[in-house]
Amino acid sequence: MMWIVYTAQILFVILNVCCIVFDGCLLYACVKKRFFNNKKKTSSPIVYISFMAVCGTSGKLPAFVAICGWPLADLIDPNGGYES
Protein backbone atom coordinates (compact mmCIF):
# COMPACT_ATOMS: atom_id res chain seq x y z
CA MET A 1 0.00 0.00 0.00
CA MET A 2 2.95 2.32 0.55
CA TRP A 3 3.72 2.30 -3.17
CA ILE A 4 0.68 4.57 -3.67
CA VAL A 5 2.11 7.11 -1.24
CA TYR A 6 5.56 6.98 -2.82
CA THR A 7 4.08 7.28 -6.32
CA ALA A 8 2.04 10.32 -5.29
CA GLN A 9 5.12 11.88 -3.68
CA ILE A 10 7.24 11.30 -6.77
CA LEU A 11 4.57 12.84 -9.01
CA PHE A 12 4.19 15.81 -6.66
CA VAL A 13 7.95 16.39 -6.55
CA ILE A 14 8.25 16.23 -10.35
CA LEU A 15 5.35 18.65 -10.87
CA ASN A 16 6.56 20.95 -8.11
CA VAL A 17 10.08 21.11 -9.57
CA CYS A 18 8.62 21.88 -13.01
CA CYS A 19 6.55 24.72 -11.54
CA ILE A 20 9.54 26.11 -9.63
CA VAL A 21 11.63 26.05 -12.81
CA PHE A 22 8.82 27.80 -14.69
CA ASP A 23 8.56 30.50 -12.00
CA GLY A 24 12.32 30.97 -12.08
CA CYS A 25 12.35 31.34 -15.86
CA LEU A 26 9.45 33.77 -15.69
CA LEU A 27 11.21 35.86 -13.06
CA TYR A 28 14.44 35.81 -15.09
CA ALA A 29 12.59 36.96 -18.21
CA CYS A 30 10.89 39.79 -16.32
CA VAL A 31 14.10 41.00 -14.74
CA LYS A 32 15.92 40.77 -18.05
CA LYS A 33 13.19 42.70 -19.84
CA ARG A 34 12.98 45.36 -17.14
CA PHE A 35 16.65 46.06 -16.47
CA PHE A 36 18.55 44.91 -19.55
CA ASN A 37 16.26 46.15 -22.29
CA ASN A 38 17.74 49.16 -24.08
CA LYS A 39 14.47 50.02 -25.79
CA LYS A 40 11.84 52.35 -24.45
CA LYS A 41 9.74 51.39 -21.47
CA THR A 42 6.89 49.03 -22.18
CA SER A 43 3.51 48.90 -20.53
CA SER A 44 3.67 45.21 -19.64
CA PRO A 45 2.83 44.32 -16.01
CA ILE A 46 6.39 43.46 -14.98
CA VAL A 47 5.92 44.24 -11.29
CA TYR A 48 2.80 42.07 -11.08
CA ILE A 49 4.42 39.16 -12.92
CA SER A 50 7.59 39.40 -10.83
CA PHE A 51 5.60 39.51 -7.61
CA MET A 52 3.54 36.48 -8.62
CA ALA A 53 6.68 34.53 -9.61
CA VAL A 54 8.39 35.28 -6.29
CA CYS A 55 5.27 34.42 -4.29
CA GLY A 56 4.73 31.27 -6.32
CA THR A 57 8.27 30.10 -5.70
CA SER A 58 8.16 30.95 -2.00
CA GLY A 59 4.88 29.05 -1.71
CA LYS A 60 6.15 25.94 -3.48
CA LEU A 61 9.46 25.58 -1.63
CA PRO A 62 7.96 24.82 1.83
CA ALA A 63 5.59 22.27 0.28
CA PHE A 64 8.55 20.69 -1.48
CA VAL A 65 10.49 20.44 1.79
CA ALA A 66 7.48 19.08 3.69
CA ILE A 67 6.74 16.35 1.16
CA CYS A 68 10.37 15.30 0.74
CA GLY A 69 11.06 15.41 4.48
CA TRP A 70 9.07 12.31 5.39
CA PRO A 71 10.85 9.80 3.10
CA LEU A 72 14.24 11.27 4.02
CA ALA A 73 13.47 10.98 7.73
CA ASP A 74 12.26 7.42 7.17
CA LEU A 75 15.55 6.56 5.46
CA ILE A 76 17.65 8.14 8.20
CA ASP A 77 15.80 6.68 11.20
CA PRO A 78 13.16 4.10 10.27
CA ASN A 79 10.87 3.46 13.23
CA GLY A 80 7.83 2.00 11.49
CA GLY A 81 5.62 5.04 12.00
CA TYR A 82 4.07 6.50 15.09
CA GLU A 83 1.50 3.71 15.36
CA SER A 84 4.04 1.03 16.33
ROSE-4610 file (N, C-alpha, C; in Angstrom, 1 decimal, always signed):
// ROSE-4610
residu = [M/M/M/M/M/M/W/W/W/I/I/I/V/V/V/Y/Y/Y/T/T/T/A/A/A/Q/Q/Q/I/I/I/L/L/L/F/F/F/V/V/V/I/I/I/L/L/L/N/N/N/V/V/V/C/C/C/C/C/C/I/I/I/V/V/V/F/F/F/D/D/D/G/G/G/C/C/C/L/L/L/L/L/L/Y/Y/Y/A/A/A/C/C/C/V/V/V/K/K/K/K/K/K/R/R/R/F/F/F/F/F/F/N/N/N/N/N/N/K/K/K/K/K/K/K/K/K/T/T/T/S/S/S/S/S/S/P/P/P/I/I/I/V/V/V/Y/Y/Y/I/I/I/S/S/S/F/F/F/M/M/M/A/A/A/V/V/V/C/C/C/G/G/G/T/T/T/S/S/S/G/G/G/K/K/K/L/L/L/P/P/P/A/A/A/F/F/F/V/V/V/A/A/A/I/I/I/C/C/C/G/G/G/W/W/W/P/P/P/L/L/L/A/A/A/D/D/D/L/L/L/I/I/I/D/D/D/P/P/P/N/N/N/G/G/G/G/G/G/Y/Y/Y/E/E/E/S/S/S]
num = [1/1/1/2/2/2/3/3/3/4/4/4/5/5/5/6/6/6/7/7/7/8/8/8/9/9/9/10/10/10/11/11/11/12/12/12/13/13/13/14/14/14/15/15/15/16/16/16/17/17/17/18/18/18/19/19/19/20/20/20/21/21/21/22/22/22/23/23/23/24/24/24/25/25/25/26/26/26/27/27/27/28/28/28/29/29/29/30/30/30/31/31/31/32/32/32/33/33/33/34/34/34/35/35/35/36/36/36/37/37/37/38/38/38/39/39/39/40/40/40/41/41/41/42/42/42/43/43/43/44/44/44/45/45/45/46/46/46/47/47/47/48/48/48/49/49/49/50/50/50/51/51/51/52/52/52/53/53/53/54/54/54/55/55/55/56/56/56/57/57/57/58/58/58/59/59/59/60/60/60/61/61/61/62/62/62/63/63/63/64/64/64/65/65/65/66/66/66/67/67/67/68/68/68/69/69/69/70/70/70/71/71/71/72/72/72/73/73/73/74/74/74/75/75/75/76/76/76/77/77/77/78/78/78/79/79/79/80/80/80/81/81/81/82/82/82/83/83/83/84/84/84]
x = [+0.8/+0.0/+0.9/+2.1/+3.0/+3.4/+3.3/+3.7/+2.8/+1.6/+0.7/+1.2/+1.6/+2.1/+3.4/+4.3/+5.6/+5.3/+4.4/+4.1/+3.5/+2.6/+2.0/+3.1/+4.0/+5.1/+6.0/+6.4/+7.2/+6.6/+5.3/+4.6/+4.5/+4.2/+4.2/+5.5/+6.6/+7.9/+8.3/+8.0/+8.3/+7.5/+6.2/+5.3/+5.8/+6.1/+6.6/+7.9/+8.8/+10.1/+9.8/+8.9/+8.6/+8.0/+7.1/+6.5/+7.6/+8.5/+9.5/+10.5/+10.8/+11.6/+10.9/+9.6/+8.8/+8.8/+8.6/+8.6/+9.9/+11.0/+12.3/+12.6/+12.2/+12.4/+11.5/+10.3/+9.4/+10.1/+10.6/+11.2/+12.5/+13.2/+14.4/+14.1/+13.0/+12.6/+12.1/+11.4/+10.9/+12.0/+13.0/+14.1/+14.9/+15.2/+15.9/+15.2/+13.9/+13.2/+13.2/+13.1/+13.0/+14.3/+15.4/+16.6/+17.7/+17.5/+18.6/+18.0/+16.9/+16.3/+16.6/+17.3/+17.7/+16.7/+15.6/+14.5/+13.7/+12.7/+11.8/+11.0/+10.5/+9.7/+8.5/+8.1/+6.9/+5.8/+4.6/+3.5/+3.1/+4.0/+3.7/+3.7/+2.9/+2.8/+4.0/+5.2/+6.4/+6.4/+5.9/+5.9/+5.0/+3.8/+2.8/+3.3/+3.9/+4.4/+5.6/+6.5/+7.6/+7.1/+6.1/+5.6/+4.9/+4.2/+3.5/+4.6/+5.6/+6.7/+7.4/+7.7/+8.4/+7.5/+6.2/+5.3/+5.0/+4.9/+4.7/+5.9/+7.1/+8.3/+8.4/+8.1/+8.2/+7.0/+6.0/+4.9/+5.1/+5.9/+6.2/+7.3/+8.3/+9.5/+9.1/+8.3/+8.0/+7.2/+6.3/+5.6/+6.6/+7.5/+8.5/+9.3/+9.7/+10.5/+9.6/+8.4/+7.5/+7.2/+7.0/+6.7/+8.0/+9.1/+10.4/+11.0/+10.5/+11.1/+10.7/+9.5/+9.1/+9.9/+10.0/+10.9/+12.3/+12.8/+14.2/+14.4/+13.4/+13.5/+13.3/+12.5/+12.3/+13.5/+14.3/+15.6/+16.6/+16.6/+17.6/+17.4/+16.1/+15.8/+14.5/+14.4/+13.2/+12.6/+11.5/+10.9/+9.5/+9.1/+7.8/+6.6/+6.8/+5.6/+5.3/+4.4/+4.1/+3.1/+2.5/+1.5/+2.2/+3.4/+4.0/+4.6]
y = [-1.2/+0.0/+1.3/+1.1/+2.3/+2.8/+1.9/+2.3/+3.4/+3.5/+4.6/+5.9/+5.9/+7.1/+7.6/+6.6/+7.0/+7.5/+6.8/+7.3/+8.7/+9.0/+10.3/+11.3/+11.0/+11.9/+12.1/+11.1/+11.3/+12.2/+12.0/+12.8/+14.3/+14.5/+15.8/+16.5/+15.8/+16.4/+16.8/+15.9/+16.2/+17.5/+17.5/+18.6/+19.9/+19.8/+21.0/+21.5/+20.6/+21.1/+21.8/+21.2/+21.9/+23.3/+23.4/+24.7/+25.7/+25.2/+26.1/+26.6/+25.7/+26.1/+27.1/+26.9/+27.8/+29.2/+29.2/+30.5/+31.2/+30.4/+31.0/+31.5/+30.8/+31.3/+32.6/+32.6/+33.8/+35.0/+34.8/+35.9/+36.3/+35.4/+35.8/+36.6/+36.2/+37.0/+38.4/+38.5/+39.8/+40.7/+40.2/+41.0/+41.4/+40.5/+40.8/+41.8/+41.7/+42.7/+44.1/+44.1/+45.4/+46.1/+45.4/+46.1/+46.0/+45.0/+44.9/+45.2/+45.8/+46.2/+47.6/+47.8/+49.2/+50.0/+49.3/+50.0/+50.8/+51.5/+52.3/+51.5/+52.1/+51.4/+50.8/+49.6/+49.0/+49.1/+48.8/+48.9/+47.5/+46.5/+45.2/+45.2/+44.3/+44.3/+43.6/+44.1/+43.5/+43.3/+44.3/+44.2/+43.2/+43.1/+42.1/+40.7/+40.5/+39.2/+38.8/+39.7/+39.4/+39.0/+39.8/+39.5/+38.1/+37.8/+36.5/+35.3/+35.6/+34.5/+34.3/+35.4/+35.3/+34.6/+35.0/+34.4/+33.0/+32.7/+31.3/+30.4/+30.9/+30.1/+30.0/+31.0/+31.0/+30.1/+29.9/+29.0/+27.6/+27.3/+25.9/+25.3/+26.1/+25.6/+24.9/+25.5/+24.8/+23.5/+23.5/+22.3/+21.2/+21.6/+20.7/+20.1/+20.9/+20.4/+19.5/+19.9/+19.1/+17.7/+17.6/+16.4/+15.5/+16.1/+15.3/+15.0/+15.6/+15.4/+14.1/+13.6/+12.3/+11.1/+10.9/+9.8/+9.9/+11.1/+11.3/+10.9/+11.3/+11.0/+9.5/+8.9/+7.4/+6.7/+7.2/+6.6/+6.7/+7.9/+8.1/+7.3/+7.4/+6.7/+6.0/+4.8/+4.1/+3.5/+4.0/+3.5/+2.8/+2.7/+2.0/+2.9/+4.2/+5.0/+5.3/+6.2/+6.5/+5.5/+4.7/+3.7/+2.6/+2.2/+1.0/+1.3]
z = [+0.0/+0.0/+0.0/+0.5/+0.5/-0.8/-1.8/-3.2/-3.7/-3.2/-3.7/-3.1/-1.9/-1.2/-1.9/-2.2/-2.8/-4.3/-5.0/-6.3/-6.3/-5.4/-5.3/-4.9/-4.0/-3.7/-4.9/-5.6/-6.8/-7.8/-8.1/-9.0/-8.5/-7.2/-6.7/-6.8/-6.5/-6.5/-8.0/-8.9/-10.3/-10.8/-10.5/-10.9/-10.1/-8.9/-8.1/-8.6/-9.0/-9.6/-10.9/-11.7/-13.0/-12.8/-11.8/-11.5/-11.0/-10.2/-9.6/-10.8/-11.7/-12.8/-13.7/-13.9/-14.7/-14.0/-12.7/-12.0/-12.1/-12.0/-12.1/-13.5/-14.5/-15.9/-16.1/-15.6/-15.7/-15.0/-13.8/-13.1/-13.8/-14.3/-15.1/-16.3/-17.0/-18.2/-17.8/-16.7/-16.3/-15.9/-15.2/-14.7/-15.9/-16.8/-18.0/-18.9/-19.0/-19.8/-19.2/-17.9/-17.1/-17.1/-16.8/-16.5/-17.6/-18.5/-19.5/-20.9/-21.0/-22.3/-22.6/-23.7/-24.1/-24.8/-25.1/-25.8/-24.8/-25.3/-24.5/-23.5/-22.5/-21.5/-22.1/-21.7/-22.2/-21.1/-21.5/-20.5/-20.0/-20.1/-19.6/-18.1/-17.5/-16.0/-15.4/-15.5/-15.0/-13.5/-12.8/-11.3/-10.8/-11.4/-11.1/-11.4/-12.5/-12.9/-12.0/-11.7/-10.8/-9.4/-8.9/-7.6/-7.6/-8.6/-8.6/-8.7/-9.5/-9.6/-8.3/-7.6/-6.3/-5.3/-5.2/-4.3/-4.6/-5.9/-6.3/-5.9/-6.1/-5.7/-4.2/-3.5/-2.0/-1.4/-2.2/-1.7/-2.0/-3.1/-3.5/-2.7/-2.3/-1.6/-0.3/+0.6/+1.8/+1.6/+0.6/+0.3/-0.2/-1.0/-1.5/-0.3/+0.6/+1.8/+2.7/+2.8/+3.7/+3.1/+1.8/+1.2/+1.1/+0.8/+0.7/+2.1/+3.2/+4.5/+5.1/+4.8/+5.4/+4.9/+3.5/+3.1/+3.5/+3.6/+4.0/+5.5/+6.3/+7.7/+7.9/+7.1/+7.2/+6.8/+5.8/+5.5/+6.5/+7.2/+8.2/+9.5/+9.9/+11.2/+11.1/+10.5/+10.3/+11.6/+12.0/+13.2/+13.0/+11.8/+11.5/+11.7/+11.8/+12.0/+13.5/+13.7/+15.1/+15.7/+14.8/+15.4/+16.1/+15.7/+16.3/+17.7]
